[in-house]
Amino acid sequence: MIVRTYYDILGVSRDATFEEITTAKNALAKIYHPDANVHKDIDTTALMQEILEAYRVLSDPEKRKEYNRDTFGETDRVFRTFKVGPEDGEEEEKTSFVTYWNTVNQLNDVLKKSLRLMEREAHKKTLPQRIFTKIGKAQKKEETFRGRQIAELSMKAVQYITVMKMSGIPMEYWNPDAMNWVLIRWGQKQSADYRVLFSRYDAFVEETKSGTERLRLKNQNRQFHHNLKKLLSYALEA
């Protein structure tokens, strides 16, 4: 039985594109690089080596094919860019926490991009009508394109939310601070139940964070929920 694959290490699906694999590797390297954890008294050297080895193989098409053949018995595979659950006939495998960590990062990236687009659109709508008349069809075309971009981002957000809902991780933890903290501890013992680690994160925050820092985290979560609701509401109204 396959316990942990290179895909698990990077937290990507077996259908991941080269860009997704590279993005996952770069994001994990920032968290697991030994230099970033020296002050935490945590040695992540072995974990960083795993990440680099997984990337070395999966980023090379020929090595990836050979790895898939040796590991899964695959002769060929049609790659897709997103996968929520197992395909028909496939057994559901235990998902690596890295997958959920990556999903939260992608969800936050989608929110940032969509907020910038929505802010630009709101700004355009506040311009005097005479300016709209001058700009004419070019302005209308730009708004249509921007609207499509926001709609596409909202669909991605729904996909990521679905994955996170299936994970059983409460939305209050869908923030970089909590996810990064759990990722480091889970990396030390990957057989551990990451859900339990979130309760330990709560204790960590209570014991080590000041009242001001706890308030900041609370406000960040509130803003995240507000932004997510704003994006989904926009998609429904569009």
C-alpha positions in Angstrom: 0.0 0.0 0.0 1.3 3.5 -0.9 1.6 5.5 2.3 3.2 8.8 1.1 4.0 9.8 -2.4 5.7 12.7 -4.0 2.3 14.2 -4.8 1.5 14.0 -1.0 4.7 15.7 -0.1 3.9 18.7 -2.4 0.2 18.6 -1.7 -0.9 18.4 -5.3 -3.1 16.0 -7.2 -1.7 13.4 -9.6 -3.1 15.6 -12.4 -1.2 18.7 -11.3 0.3 20.9 -14.0 4.0 22.0 -14.0 2.9 25.4 -12.8 1.0 24.0 -9.8 3.9 21.7 -8.9 6.3 24.7 -9.0 4.0 26.9 -7.0 3.5 24.3 -4.3 7.3 23.7 -4.1 8.1 27.4 -3.7 5.4 27.9 -1.1 6.5 24.9 1.0 10.1 26.0 0.7 9.3 29.3 2.4 7.8 27.4 5.4 10.1 24.4 5.6 13.5 26.0 4.8 15.8 25.3 7.8 16.9 28.9 8.0 13.2 30.0 8.6 12.9 27.6 11.6 16.1 28.1 13.4 14.6 30.4 16.0 11.8 27.9 16.5 14.2 25.2 17.5 12.8 22.9 14.8 15.0 21.1 12.4 13.2 20.9 9.0 16.2 19.8 6.9 14.9 16.4 6.2 11.5 17.8 5.2 13.1 20.3 2.9 15.1 17.5 1.2 11.9 15.6 0.7 10.3 18.6 -1.0 13.2 19.2 -3.3 13.4 15.5 -4.2 9.7 15.4 -5.0 10.0 18.5 -7.1 13.1 17.2 -9.0 11.1 14.1 -10.1 7.6 15.6 -10.7 8.9 18.7 -12.6 10.6 16.5 -15.2 8.0 15.0 -17.6 10.1 11.8 -18.3 11.0 11.2 -14.6 7.4 11.9 -13.6 6.1 9.3 -16.1 8.6 6.7 -14.8 7.7 7.5 -11.2 3.9 7.2 -12.0 4.6 3.9 -13.7 6.7 2.5 -10.8 4.4 3.8 -8.1 0.9 3.5 -9.5 1.4 1.1 -12.4 0.3 3.9 -14.8 1.2 3.7 -18.5 -0.4 7.0 -19.4 -2.5 9.7 -17.7 -4.6 12.6 -18.9 -3.6 15.6 -16.8 -6.2 18.0 -15.4 -5.7 21.2 -13.4 -8.1 20.5 -10.6 -9.5 17.5 -8.8 -11.9 17.6 -5.9 -12.4 13.9 -5.2 -11.6 10.4 -6.5 -12.6 9.4 -10.0 -15.2 6.7 -10.5 -13.6 3.3 -9.8 -10.7 4.9 -7.8 -10.3 4.2 -4.1 -10.4 7.3 -1.9 -7.0 7.8 -0.4 -6.1 9.6 2.8 -5.4 13.2 1.8 -2.1 14.8 2.9 -2.5 17.9 5.1 -0.2 19.7 2.6 -3.1 19.5 0.1 -5.3 21.5 2.4 -2.5 23.9 3.2 -2.1 24.5 -0.5 -5.8 24.9 -1.0 -6.1 27.6 1.6 -3.1 29.5 0.0 -4.8 29.3 -3.4 -8.1 30.4 -1.9 -6.4 33.5 -0.3 -4.7 34.3 -3.6 -8.1 34.1 -5.4 -9.6 36.5 -2.9 -6.7 39.0 -3.3 -7.0 39.0 -7.1 -10.8 39.2 -7.1 -10.8 42.1 -4.6 -8.5 44.1 -6.8 -10.8 43.6 -9.8 -13.9 44.4 -7.8 -12.3 47.6 -6.5 -11.4 48.7 -10.0 -14.9 48.0 -11.2 -16.4 49.9 -8.2 -14.1 52.9 -9.0 -15.2 52.9 -12.6 -18.9 53.0 -11.7 -18.3 56.1 -9.6 -17.0 58.1 -12.5 -19.2 60.8 -14.0 -21.6 59.6 -16.7 -20.0 62.0 -19.3 -16.7 60.1 -19.0 -18.5 56.8 -19.6 -20.0 58.4 -22.8 -16.6 59.4 -24.0 -15.0 56.1 -23.3 -17.9 54.3 -25.0 -17.7 50.7 -26.2 -14.1 50.3 -25.1 -15.1 50.8 -21.5 -18.0 48.4 -21.8 -15.8 45.8 -23.3 -13.3 46.2 -20.4 -16.0 45.8 -17.8 -17.3 42.7 -19.5 -13.8 41.1 -19.5 -13.3 42.1 -15.9 -16.7 40.6 -15.0 -15.7 37.3 -16.6 -12.4 37.3 -14.7 -14.3 37.8 -11.4 -16.8 35.1 -12.3 -13.9 32.6 -13.0 -12.2 33.5 -9.7 -15.5 32.9 -7.9 -15.8 29.5 -9.4 -12.3 28.6 -8.3 -13.1 29.9 -4.8 -16.1 27.5 -4.7 -13.9 24.6 -5.7 -11.4 25.4 -3.0 -14.1 25.9 -0.4 -15.5 22.5 -1.3 -12.1 20.8 -0.7 -11.8 22.6 2.7 -15.3 21.7 3.7 -14.5 18.0 3.0 -11.3 18.3 5.1 -13.3 19.0 8.3 -11.1 22.0 9.1 -13.2 24.8 10.5 -13.2 28.0 8.5 -11.8 29.9 11.5 -8.5 28.2 10.8 -8.3 29.0 7.0 -5.6 31.6 7.6 -1.9 31.5 7.0 -0.9 31.8 10.6 -2.9 28.8 11.7 -2.2 26.7 8.6 1.5 27.4 8.7 1.8 26.6 12.4 0.0 23.2 11.9 2.0 22.4 8.8 5.3 22.6 10.7 4.1 20.4 13.5 2.3 17.9 11.2 5.6 17.7 9.2 7.4 16.4 12.3 4.9 13.6 12.7 2.8 13.0 9.6 0.8 10.2 11.1 -0.7 12.7 13.6 -4.3 13.9 13.2 -4.0 17.4 12.0 -7.4 18.3 13.4 -6.0 17.7 16.9 -3.1 20.0 16.1 -5.6 22.9 15.5 -6.8 22.6 19.1 -3.1 22.8 20.2 -2.8 25.9 18.0 -5.5 27.5 20.0 -3.6 26.8 23.2 -0.4 28.2 21.6 -2.2 31.4 20.7 -3.6 31.8 24.2 -0.2 31.2 25.8 2.1 33.1 23.5 0.2 35.9 21.8 -0.6 39.2 23.4 -4.1 40.6 23.6 -3.3 42.9 20.7 -2.0 40.0 18.6 -5.1 37.9 19.3 -7.3 40.8 18.3 -5.4 41.2 15.1 -5.9 37.5 14.2 -9.6 37.7 15.1 -10.0 40.8 12.8 -8.1 39.1 10.0 -10.5 36.1 10.2 -13.5 38.5 10.2 -12.1 40.3 7.1 -11.4 37.0 5.4 -15.0 35.8 5.9 -16.3 39.2 4.7 -14.2 39.2 1.6 -15.2 35.6 0.8 -18.9 36.5 1.2 -18.4 39.5 -1.0 -16.9 37.5 -3.8 -19.6 34.8 -3.7 -22.3 37.4 -3.6 -20.9 39.1 -6.6 -20.9 35.9 -8.5 -24.6 35.3 -7.7 -25.6 38.8 -8.7 -23.6 38.8 -12.0 
